[in-house]
Amino acid sequence: MEELKIDRAAMGRLAKALAFICGPDHPTTVALKAAAESGSDRDIAKARKLFLSLKPGDRRAAMAMLSD
């Protein structure tokens, strides 16, 4: 299965959704914001890893906010 790529704008929106769900100081929120701003592969990999380690409900809620 091909890995899903998320563009920088989507990461920024996802960071805003997570700021609402988990708080603006949550490590995943901070990592997503940094990845959206820098676009570096290292920041993106870190943000992806942290996002996948969130509780499934938090991930679903954030993704649902993106689809609205």
Distance bins in CASP14 RR format, pairs under 12 A and 6 or more apart:
PFRMAT RR
TARGET T0000
AUTHOR 0000-0000-0000
RMODE 2
METHOD distances of the structure
MODEL  1
3 44 0 0 0 0 0 1 0 0 0 0 0
3 45 0 0 0 0 0 1 0 0 0 0 0
3 48 0 0 0 0 1 0 0 0 0 0 0
3 52 0 0 0 0 0 1 0 0 0 0 0
4 10 0 0 0 0 0 1 0 0 0 0 0
4 44 0 0 0 0 0 1 0 0 0 0 0
4 48 0 0 0 0 1 0 0 0 0 0 0
4 51 0 0 0 0 0 1 0 0 0 0 0
4 52 0 0 0 0 0 1 0 0 0 0 0
4 63 0 0 0 0 0 1 0 0 0 0 0
5 11 0 0 0 0 0 1 0 0 0 0 0
5 39 0 0 0 0 0 1 0 0 0 0 0
5 41 0 0 0 0 0 1 0 0 0 0 0
5 44 0 0 0 0 1 0 0 0 0 0 0
5 45 0 0 0 0 0 1 0 0 0 0 0
5 48 0 0 0 0 1 0 0 0 0 0 0
6 12 0 0 0 0 1 0 0 0 0 0 0
6 13 0 0 0 0 1 0 0 0 0 0 0
6 14 1 0 0 1 0 0 0 0 0 0 0
6 15 0 0 0 0 0 1 0 0 0 0 0
6 32 0 0 0 0 1 0 0 0 0 0 0
6 35 0 0 0 0 1 0 0 0 0 0 0
6 36 0 0 0 0 1 0 0 0 0 0 0
6 39 0 0 0 0 0 1 0 0 0 0 0
6 44 0 0 0 0 1 0 0 0 0 0 0
6 45 0 0 0 0 0 1 0 0 0 0 0
6 47 0 0 0 0 1 0 0 0 0 0 0
6 48 0 0 0 0 1 0 0 0 0 0 0
6 51 0 0 0 0 1 0 0 0 0 0 0
6 62 0 0 0 0 0 1 0 0 0 0 0
6 63 0 0 0 0 0 1 0 0 0 0 0
6 66 0 0 0 0 1 0 0 0 0 0 0
7 13 0 0 0 0 1 0 0 0 0 0 0
7 14 0 0 0 0 0 1 0 0 0 0 0
7 35 0 0 0 0 0 1 0 0 0 0 0
7 36 0 0 0 0 1 0 0 0 0 0 0
7 39 0 0 0 0 1 0 0 0 0 0 0
7 44 0 0 0 0 0 1 0 0 0 0 0
7 66 0 0 0 0 0 1 0 0 0 0 0
8 14 0 0 0 0 0 1 0 0 0 0 0
8 15 0 0 0 0 0 1 0 0 0 0 0
8 32 0 0 0 0 0 1 0 0 0 0 0
8 33 0 0 0 0 0 1 0 0 0 0 0
8 34 0 0 0 0 0 1 0 0 0 0 0
8 35 1 0 0 1 0 0 0 0 0 0 0
8 36 1 0 1 0 0 0 0 0 0 0 0
8 37 0 0 0 0 1 0 0 0 0 0 0
8 38 0 0 0 0 1 0 0 0 0 0 0
8 39 1 0 1 0 0 0 0 0 0 0 0
8 40 0 0 0 0 0 1 0 0 0 0 0
8 43 0 0 0 0 0 1 0 0 0 0 0
8 44 0 0 0 0 1 0 0 0 0 0 0
8 47 0 0 0 0 0 1 0 0 0 0 0
9 15 0 0 0 0 0 1 0 0 0 0 0
9 16 0 0 0 0 0 1 0 0 0 0 0
9 32 0 0 0 0 0 1 0 0 0 0 0
9 35 0 0 0 0 0 1 0 0 0 0 0
9 36 1 0 0 1 0 0 0 0 0 0 0
9 37 0 0 0 0 0 1 0 0 0 0 0
9 39 0 0 0 0 0 1 0 0 0 0 0
9 66 0 0 0 0 0 1 0 0 0 0 0
10 16 0 0 0 0 0 1 0 0 0 0 0
10 17 0 0 0 0 0 1 0 0 0 0 0
10 32 0 0 0 0 1 0 0 0 0 0 0
10 35 0 0 0 0 0 1 0 0 0 0 0
10 36 0 0 0 0 1 0 0 0 0 0 0
10 39 0 0 0 0 0 1 0 0 0 0 0
10 44 0 0 0 0 0 1 0 0 0 0 0
10 47 0 0 0 0 0 1 0 0 0 0 0
10 51 0 0 0 0 0 1 0 0 0 0 0
10 62 0 0 0 0 0 1 0 0 0 0 0
10 63 0 0 0 0 0 1 0 0 0 0 0
10 65 0 0 0 0 0 1 0 0 0 0 0
10 66 1 0 0 1 0 0 0 0 0 0 0
10 67 0 0 0 0 0 1 0 0 0 0 0
11 17 0 0 0 0 0 1 0 0 0 0 0
11 18 0 0 0 0 0 1 0 0 0 0 0
11 28 0 0 0 0 0 1 0 0 0 0 0
11 29 0 0 0 0 0 1 0 0 0 0 0
11 31 0 0 0 0 1 0 0 0 0 0 0
11 32 1 0 1 0 0 0 0 0 0 0 0
11 33 0 0 0 0 1 0 0 0 0 0 0
11 34 0 0 0 0 1 0 0 0 0 0 0
11 35 1 0 1 0 0 0 0 0 0 0 0
11 36 1 1 0 0 0 0 0 0 0 0 0
11 37 0 0 0 0 1 0 0 0 0 0 0
11 38 0 0 0 0 0 1 0 0 0 0 0
11 39 0 0 0 0 1 0 0 0 0 0 0
11 40 0 0 0 0 0 1 0 0 0 0 0
11 43 0 0 0 0 1 0 0 0 0 0 0
11 44 1 0 0 1 0 0 0 0 0 0 0
11 46 0 0 0 0 0 1 0 0 0 0 0
11 47 1 0 0 1 0 0 0 0 0 0 0
11 48 0 0 0 0 1 0 0 0 0 0 0
11 50 0 0 0 0 0 1 0 0 0 0 0
11 51 0 0 0 0 1 0 0 0 0 0 0
11 62 0 0 0 0 0 1 0 0 0 0 0
11 66 0 0 0 0 0 1 0 0 0 0 0
12 18 0 0 0 0 1 0 0 0 0 0 0
12 19 0 0 0 0 1 0 0 0 0 0 0
12 29 0 0 0 0 1 0 0 0 0 0 0
12 30 0 0 0 0 0 1 0 0 0 0 0
12 31 0 0 0 0 0 1 0 0 0 0 0
12 32 1 0 0 1 0 0 0 0 0 0 0
12 33 1 0 0 1 0 0 0 0 0 0 0
12 34 0 0 0 0 0 1 0 0 0 0 0
12 35 0 0 0 0 1 0 0 0 0 0 0
12 36 1 1 0 0 0 0 0 0 0 0 0
12 37 0 0 0 0 1 0 0 0 0 0 0
12 38 0 0 0 0 0 1 0 0 0 0 0
12 39 0 0 0 0 0 1 0 0 0 0 0
12 43 0 0 0 0 0 1 0 0 0 0 0
12 44 0 0 0 0 0 1 0 0 0 0 0
12 47 0 0 0 0 1 0 0 0 0 0 0
12 51 0 0 0 0 0 1 0 0 0 0 0
12 62 0 0 0 0 0 1 0 0 0 0 0
12 65 0 0 0 0 0 1 0 0 0 0 0
12 66 0 0 0 0 1 0 0 0 0 0 0
13 19 0 0 0 0 0 1 0 0 0 0 0
13 20 0 0 0 0 0 1 0 0 0 0 0
13 32 0 0 0 0 1 0 0 0 0 0 0
13 33 0 0 0 0 0 1 0 0 0 0 0
13 36 0 0 0 0 1 0 0 0 0 0 0
13 62 0 0 0 0 1 0 0 0 0 0 0
13 63 0 0 0 0 0 1 0 0 0 0 0
13 65 1 0 0 1 0 0 0 0 0 0 0
13 66 1 0 1 0 0 0 0 0 0 0 0
13 67 0 0 0 0 0 1 0 0 0 0 0
13 68 0 0 0 0 0 1 0 0 0 0 0
14 20 0 0 0 0 0 1 0 0 0 0 0
14 21 0 0 0 0 0 1 0 0 0 0 0
14 22 0 0 0 0 0 1 0 0 0 0 0
14 28 0 0 0 0 1 0 0 0 0 0 0
14 29 0 0 0 0 1 0 0 0 0 0 0
14 31 0 0 0 0 0 1 0 0 0 0 0
14 32 1 0 1 0 0 0 0 0 0 0 0
14 33 0 0 0 0 1 0 0 0 0 0 0
14 35 0 0 0 0 1 0 0 0 0 0 0
14 36 0 0 0 0 1 0 0 0 0 0 0
14 44 0 0 0 0 0 1 0 0 0 0 0
14 47 0 0 0 0 1 0 0 0 0 0 0
14 48 0 0 0 0 0 1 0 0 0 0 0
14 50 0 0 0 0 0 1 0 0 0 0 0
14 51 1 0 0 1 0 0 0 0 0 0 0
14 54 0 0 0 0 0 1 0 0 0 0 0
14 58 0 0 0 0 0 1 0 0 0 0 0
14 59 0 0 0 0 1 0 0 0 0 0 0
14 61 0 0 0 0 0 1 0 0 0 0 0
14 62 1 0 1 0 0 0 0 0 0 0 0
14 63 1 0 0 1 0 0 0 0 0 0 0
14 64 0 0 0 0 0 1 0 0 0 0 0
14 65 0 0 0 0 1 0 0 0 0 0 0
14 66 1 0 0 1 0 0 0 0 0 0 0
14 67 0 0 0 0 0 1 0 0 0 0 0
15 21 0 0 0 0 0 1 0 0 0 0 0
15 22 0 0 0 0 0 1 0 0 0 0 0
15 23 0 0 0 0 0 1 0 0 0 0 0
15 24 0 0 0 0 1 0 0 0 0 0 0
15 26 0 0 0 0 1 0 0 0 0 0 0
15 27 0 0 0 0 0 1 0 0 0 0 0
15 28 0 0 0 0 1 0 0 0 0 0 0
15 29 1 0 1 0 0 0 0 0 0 0 0
15 30 0 0 0 0 1 0 0 0 0 0 0
15 31 0 0 0 0 1 0 0 0 0 0 0
15 32 1 1 0 0 0 0 0 0 0 0 0
15 33 1 0 1 0 0 0 0 0 0 0 0
15 34 0 0 0 0 1 0 0 0 0 0 0
15 35 0 0 0 0 1 0 0 0 0 0 0
15 36 1 0 1 0 0 0 0 0 0 0 0
15 37 0 0 0 0 1 0 0 0 0 0 0
15 43 0 0 0 0 0 1 0 0 0 0 0
15 47 0 0 0 0 1 0 0 0 0 0 0
15 50 0 0 0 0 0 1 0 0 0 0 0
15 51 0 0 0 0 1 0 0 0 0 0 0
15 62 0 0 0 0 1 0 0 0 0 0 0
15 65 0 0 0 0 0 1 0 0 0 0 0
15 66 0 0 0 0 0 1 0 0 0 0 0
16 22 0 0 0 0 0 1 0 0 0 0 0
16 23 0 0 0 0 0 1 0 0 0 0 0
16 24 0 0 0 0 1 0 0 0 0 0 0
16 29 0 0 0 0 1 0 0 0 0 0 0
16 32 0 0 0 0 1 0 0 0 0 0 0
16 33 0 0 0 0 1 0 0 0 0 0 0
16 36 0 0 0 0 1 0 0 0 0 0 0
16 62 0 0 0 0 1 0 0 0 0 0 0
16 65 0 0 0 0 1 0 0 0 0 0 0
16 66 0 0 0 0 1 0 0 0 0 0 0
17 23 0 0 0 0 0 1 0 0 0 0 0
17 24 0 0 0 0 0 1 0 0 0 0 0
17 26 0 0 0 0 0 1 0 0 0 0 0
17 28 0 0 0 0 0 1 0 0 0 0 0
17 29 0 0 0 0 1 0 0 0 0 0 0
17 32 0 0 0 0 1 0 0 0 0 0 0
17 33 0 0 0 0 0 1 0 0 0 0 0
17 51 0 0 0 0 0 1 0 0 0 0 0
17 54 0 0 0 0 0 1 0 0 0 0 0
17 58 0 0 0 0 1 0 0 0 0 0 0
17 59 0 0 0 0 0 1 0 0 0 0 0
17 60 0 0 0 0 0 1 0 0 0 0 0
17 61 1 0 0 1 0 0 0 0 0 0 0
17 62 1 0 1 0 0 0 0 0 0 0 0
17 63 0 0 0 0 1 0 0 0 0 0 0
17 64 0 0 0 0 1 0 0 0 0 0 0
17 65 1 1 0 0 0 0 0 0 0 0 0
17 66 1 0 0 1 0 0 0 0 0 0 0
17 67 0 0 0 0 0 1 0 0 0 0 0
17 68 0 0 0 0 1 0 0 0 0 0 0
18 24 0 0 0 0 1 0 0 0 0 0 0
18 25 0 0 0 0 0 1 0 0 0 0 0
18 26 1 0 0 1 0 0 0 0 0 0 0
18 27 0 0 0 0 0 1 0 0 0 0 0
18 28 1 0 1 0 0 0 0 0 0 0 0
18 29 1 0 1 0 0 0 0 0 0 0 0
18 30 0 0 0 0 1 0 0 0 0 0 0
18 31 0 0 0 0 1 0 0 0 0 0 0
18 32 1 0 0 1 0 0 0 0 0 0 0
18 33 0 0 0 0 1 0 0 0 0 0 0
18 35 0 0 0 0 0 1 0 0 0 0 0
18 36 0 0 0 0 0 1 0 0 0 0 0
18 47 0 0 0 0 0 1 0 0 0 0 0
18 50 0 0 0 0 1 0 0 0 0 0 0
18 51 0 0 0 0 1 0 0 0 0 0 0
18 54 0 0 0 0 1 0 0 0 0 0 0
18 55 0 0 0 0 0 1 0 0 0 0 0
18 57 0 0 0 0 0 1 0 0 0 0 0
18 58 1 0 0 1 0 0 0 0 0 0 0
18 59 0 0 0 0 1 0 0 0 0 0 0
18 61 0 0 0 0 1 0 0 0 0 0 0
18 62 1 0 1 0 0 0 0 0 0 0 0
18 63 0 0 0 0 0 1 0 0 0 0 0
18 65 0 0 0 0 1 0 0 0 0 0 0
18 66 0 0 0 0 0 1 0 0 0 0 0
19 25 0 0 0 0 1 0 0 0 0 0 0
19 26 1 0 0 1 0 0 0 0 0 0 0
19 28 0 0 0 0 1 0 0 0 0 0 0
19 29 1 0 1 0 0 0 0 0 0 0 0
19 30 0 0 0 0 1 0 0 0 0 0 0
19 32 0 0 0 0 1 0 0 0 0 0 0
19 33 0 0 0 0 1 0 0 0 0 0 0
19 36 0 0 0 0 0 1 0 0 0 0 0
19 58 0 0 0 0 0 1 0 0 0 0 0
19 62 0 0 0 0 1 0 0 0 0 0 0
19 65 0 0 0 0 0 1 0 0 0 0 0
20 26 0 0 0 0 0 1 0 0 0 0 0
20 29 0 0 0 0 1 0 0 0 0 0 0
20 58 0 0 0 0 0 1 0 0 0 0 0
20 61 0 0 0 0 1 0 0 0 0 0 0
20 62 0 0 0 0 1 0 0 0 0 0 0
20 64 0 0 0 0 0 1 0 0 0 0 0
20 65 1 0 0 1 0 0 0 0 0 0 0
20 66 0 0 0 0 0 1 0 0 0 0 0
21 28 0 0 0 0 1 0 0 0 0 0 0
21 29 0 0 0 0 1 0 0 0 0 0 0
21 32 0 0 0 0 0 1 0 0 0 0 0
21 51 0 0 0 0 0 1 0 0 0 0 0
21 54 0 0 0 0 1 0 0 0 0 0 0
21 55 0 0 0 0 1 0 0 0 0 0 0
21 57 0 0 0 0 1 0 0 0 0 0 0
21 58 1 0 1 0 0 0 0 0 0 0 0
21 59 0 0 0 0 1 0 0 0 0 0 0
21 60 0 0 0 0 0 1 0 0 0 0 0
21 61 1 0 1 0 0 0 0 0 0 0 0
21 62 1 0 1 0 0 0 0 0 0 0 0
21 63 0 0 0 0 0 1 0 0 0 0 0
21 64 0 0 0 0 0 1 0 0 0 0 0
21 65 1 0 0 1 0 0 0 0 0 0 0
21 66 0 0 0 0 0 1 0 0 0 0 0
22 28 1 0 0 1 0 0 0 0 0 0 0
22 29 1 0 1 0 0 0 0 0 0 0 0
22 30 0 0 0 0 0 1 0 0 0 0 0
22 31 0 0 0 0 0 1 0 0 0 0 0
22 32 0 0 0 0 0 1 0 0 0 0 0
22 50 0 0 0 0 0 1 0 0 0 0 0
22 51 0 0 0 0 0 1 0 0 0 0 0
22 53 0 0 0 0 0 1 0 0 0 0 0
22 54 1 0 0 1 0 0 0 0 0 0 0
22 55 0 0 0 0 1 0 0 0 0 0 0
22 57 0 0 0 0 0 1 0 0 0 0 0
22 58 1 0 0 1 0 0 0 0 0 0 0
22 59 0 0 0 0 0 1 0 0 0 0 0
22 61 0 0 0 0 1 0 0 0 0 0 0
22 62 0 0 0 0 1 0 0 0 0 0 0
22 65 0 0 0 0 0 1 0 0 0 0 0
23 29 1 0 1 0 0 0 0 0 0 0 0
23 30 0 0 0 0 1 0 0 0 0 0 0
23 32 0 0 0 0 0 1 0 0 0 0 0
23 33 0 0 0 0 0 1 0 0 0 0 0
23 58 0 0 0 0 0 1 0 0 0 0 0
23 62 0 0 0 0 0 1 0 0 0 0 0
24 30 0 0 0 0 1 0 0 0 0 0 0
24 32 0 0 0 0 0 1 0 0 0 0 0
24 33 0 0 0 0 1 0 0 0 0 0 0
25 31 0 0 0 0 0 1 0 0 0 0 0
25 33 0 0 0 0 0 1 0 0 0 0 0
26 32 0 0 0 0 1 0 0 0 0 0 0
26 33 0 0 0 0 0 1 0 0 0 0 0
26 47 0 0 0 0 0 1 0 0 0 0 0
26 50 0 0 0 0 1 0 0 0 0 0 0
26 51 0 0 0 0 0 1 0 0 0 0 0
26 53 0 0 0 0 0 1 0 0 0 0 0
26 54 0 0 0 0 1 0 0 0 0 0 0
26 55 0 0 0 0 0 1 0 0 0 0 0
26 58 0 0 0 0 1 0 0 0 0 0 0
26 62 0 0 0 0 0 1 0 0 0 0 0
27 33 0 0 0 0 0 1 0 0 0 0 0
27 34 0 0 0 0 0 1 0 0 0 0 0
27 46 0 0 0 0 1 0 0 0 0 0 0
27 47 0 0 0 0 1 0 0 0 0 0 0
27 49 0 0 0 0 0 1 0 0 0 0 0
27 50 1 0 1 0 0 0 0 0 0 0 0
27 51 0 0 0 0 0 1 0 0 0 0 0
27 53 0 0 0 0 1 0 0 0 0 0 0
27 54 0 0 0 0 0 1 0 0 0 0 0
28 34 0 0 0 0 0 1 0 0 0 0 0
28 35 0 0 0 0 0 1 0 0 0 0 0
28 46 0 0 0 0 1 0 0 0 0 0 0
28 47 1 0 0 1 0 0 0 0 0 0 0
28 48 0 0 0 0 1 0 0 0 0 0 0
28 49 0 0 0 0 1 0 0 0 0 0 0
28 50 1 0 1 0 0 0 0 0 0 0 0
28 51 1 0 1 0 0 0 0 0 0 0 0
28 52 0 0 0 0 1 0 0 0 0 0 0
28 53 1 0 0 1 0 0 0 0 0 0 0
28 54 1 0 1 0 0 0 0 0 0 0 0
28 55 0 0 0 0 0 1 0 0 0 0 0
28 58 0 0 0 0 1 0 0 0 0 0 0
28 59 0 0 0 0 1 0 0 0 0 0 0
28 62 0 0 0 0 1 0 0 0 0 0 0
29 35 0 0 0 0 0 1 0 0 0 0 0
29 36 0 0 0 0 0 1 0 0 0 0 0
29 47 0 0 0 0 1 0 0 0 0 0 0
29 50 0 0 0 0 1 0 0 0 0 0 0
29 51 0 0 0 0 1 0 0 0 0 0 0
29 54 0 0 0 0 0 1 0 0 0 0 0
29 58 0 0 0 0 0 1 0 0 0 0 0
29 62 0 0 0 0 1 0 0 0 0 0 0
30 36 0 0 0 0 0 1 0 0 0 0 0
30 37 0 0 0 0 0 1 0 0 0 0 0
30 43 0 0 0 0 0 1 0 0 0 0 0
30 46 0 0 0 0 0 1 0 0 0 0 0
30 47 0 0 0 0 1 0 0 0 0 0 0
30 50 0 0 0 0 1 0 0 0 0 0 0
30 51 0 0 0 0 0 1 0 0 0 0 0
31 37 0 0 0 0 0 1 0 0 0 0 0
31 38 0 0 0 0 0 1 0 0 0 0 0
31 39 0 0 0 0 0 1 0 0 0 0 0
31 40 0 0 0 0 0 1 0 0 0 0 0
31 42 0 0 0 0 0 1 0 0 0 0 0
31 43 1 0 0 1 0 0 0 0 0 0 0
31 44 0 0 0 0 1 0 0 0 0 0 0
31 45 0 0 0 0 1 0 0 0 0 0 0
31 46 1 0 1 0 0 0 0 0 0 0 0
31 47 1 0 1 0 0 0 0 0 0 0 0
31 48 0 0 0 0 1 0 0 0 0 0 0
31 49 0 0 0 0 1 0 0 0 0 0 0
31 50 1 0 1 0 0 0 0 0 0 0 0
31 51 1 0 0 1 0 0 0 0 0 0 0
31 52 0 0 0 0 0 1 0 0 0 0 0
31 53 0 0 0 0 0 1 0 0 0 0 0
31 54 0 0 0 0 0 1 0 0 0 0 0
32 38 0 0 0 0 0 1 0 0 0 0 0
32 39 0 0 0 0 0 1 0 0 0 0 0
32 43 0 0 0 0 1 0 0 0 0 0 0
32 44 0 0 0 0 1 0 0 0 0 0 0
32 46 0 0 0 0 1 0 0 0 0 0 0
32 47 1 0 1 0 0 0 0 0 0 0 0
32 48 0 0 0 0 1 0 0 0 0 0 0
32 49 0 0 0 0 0 1 0 0 0 0 0
32 50 1 0 0 1 0 0 0 0 0 0 0
32 51 1 0 0 1 0 0 0 0 0 0 0
32 52 0 0 0 0 0 1 0 0 0 0 0
32 54 0 0 0 0 0 1 0 0 0 0 0
32 59 0 0 0 0 0 1 0 0 0 0 0
32 62 0 0 0 0 1 0 0 0 0 0 0
32 66 0 0 0 0 0 1 0 0 0 0 0
33 39 0 0 0 0 0 1 0 0 0 0 0
33 43 0 0 0 0 1 0 0 0 0 0 0
33 46 0 0 0 0 0 1 0 0 0 0 0
33 47 0 0 0 0 1 0 0 0 0 0 0
33 50 0 0 0 0 0 1 0 0 0 0 0
34 40 0 0 0 0 1 0 0 0 0 0 0
34 42 0 0 0 0 1 0 0 0 0 0 0
34 43 1 0 1 0 0 0 0 0 0 0 0
34 44 0 0 0 0 1 0 0 0 0 0 0
34 45 0 0 0 0 0 1 0 0 0 0 0
34 46 0 0 0 0 1 0 0 0 0 0 0
34 47 1 0 0 1 0 0 0 0 0 0 0
34 50 0 0 0 0 0 1 0 0 0 0 0
35 41 0 0 0 0 1 0 0 0 0 0 0
35 42 0 0 0 0 1 0 0 0 0 0 0
35 43 1 0 1 0 0 0 0 0 0 0 0
35 44 1 0 1 0 0 0 0 0 0 0 0
35 45 0 0 0 0 1 0 0 0 0 0 0
35 46 1 0 0 1 0 0 0 0 0 0 0
35 47 1 1 0 0 0 0 0 0 0 0 0
35 48 0 0 0 0 1 0 0 0 0 0 0
35 49 0 0 0 0 0 1 0 0 0 0 0
35 50 0 0 0 0 1 0 0 0 0 0 0
35 51 0 0 0 0 1 0 0 0 0 0 0
36 43 0 0 0 0 1 0 0 0 0 0 0
36 44 0 0 0 0 1 0 0 0 0 0 0
36 47 0 0 0 0 1 0 0 0 0 0 0
37 43 0 0 0 0 1 0 0 0 0 0 0
37 44 0 0 0 0 0 1 0 0 0 0 0
37 47 0 0 0 0 0 1 0 0 0 0 0
38 44 0 0 0 0 1 0 0 0 0 0 0
38 45 0 0 0 0 0 1 0 0 0 0 0
38 46 0 0 0 0 0 1 0 0 0 0 0
38 47 0 0 0 0 0 1 0 0 0 0 0
39 45 0 0 0 0 0 1 0 0 0 0 0
39 46 0 0 0 0 0 1 0 0 0 0 0
39 47 0 0 0 0 1 0 0 0 0 0 0
40 46 0 0 0 0 1 0 0 0 0 0 0
40 47 0 0 0 0 0 1 0 0 0 0 0
41 47 0 0 0 0 0 1 0 0 0 0 0
41 48 0 0 0 0 0 1 0 0 0 0 0
42 48 0 0 0 0 0 1 0 0 0 0 0
42 49 0 0 0 0 0 1 0 0 0 0 0
43 49 0 0 0 0 0 1 0 0 0 0 0
43 50 0 0 0 0 0 1 0 0 0 0 0
44 50 0 0 0 0 0 1 0 0 0 0 0
44 51 0 0 0 0 0 1 0 0 0 0 0
45 51 0 0 0 0 0 1 0 0 0 0 0
45 52 0 0 0 0 0 1 0 0 0 0 0
46 52 0 0 0 0 0 1 0 0 0 0 0
46 53 0 0 0 0 0 1 0 0 0 0 0
47 53 0 0 0 0 0 1 0 0 0 0 0
47 54 0 0 0 0 0 1 0 0 0 0 0
48 54 0 0 0 0 0 1 0 0 0 0 0
48 59 0 0 0 0 0 1 0 0 0 0 0
50 58 0 0 0 0 0 1 0 0 0 0 0
50 59 0 0 0 0 0 1 0 0 0 0 0
50 62 0 0 0 0 0 1 0 0 0 0 0
51 58 0 0 0 0 1 0 0 0 0 0 0
51 59 1 0 0 1 0 0 0 0 0 0 0
51 60 0 0 0 0 0 1 0 0 0 0 0
51 62 1 0 0 1 0 0 0 0 0 0 0
51 63 0 0 0 0 1 0 0 0 0 0 0
51 66 0 0 0 0 0 1 0 0 0 0 0
52 58 0 0 0 0 0 1 0 0 0 0 0
52 59 1 0 0 1 0 0 0 0 0 0 0
52 62 0 0 0 0 0 1 0 0 0 0 0
52 63 0 0 0 0 0 1 0 0 0 0 0
53 59 0 0 0 0 1 0 0 0 0 0 0
54 60 0 0 0 0 1 0 0 0 0 0 0
54 61 0 0 0 0 1 0 0 0 0 0 0
54 62 1 0 0 1 0 0 0 0 0 0 0
54 63 0 0 0 0 0 1 0 0 0 0 0
55 61 0 0 0 0 1 0 0 0 0 0 0
55 62 0 0 0 0 0 1 0 0 0 0 0
56 62 0 0 0 0 0 1 0 0 0 0 0
56 63 0 0 0 0 0 1 0 0 0 0 0
57 63 0 0 0 0 1 0 0 0 0 0 0
57 64 0 0 0 0 1 0 0 0 0 0 0
58 64 0 0 0 0 0 1 0 0 0 0 0
58 65 0 0 0 0 0 1 0 0 0 0 0
59 65 0 0 0 0 0 1 0 0 0 0 0
59 66 0 0 0 0 0 1 0 0 0 0 0
60 66 0 0 0 0 0 1 0 0 0 0 0
60 67 0 0 0 0 0 1 0 0 0 0 0
61 67 0 0 0 0 0 1 0 0 0 0 0
61 68 0 0 0 0 0 1 0 0 0 0 0
62 68 0 0 0 0 0 1 0 0 0 0 0
END
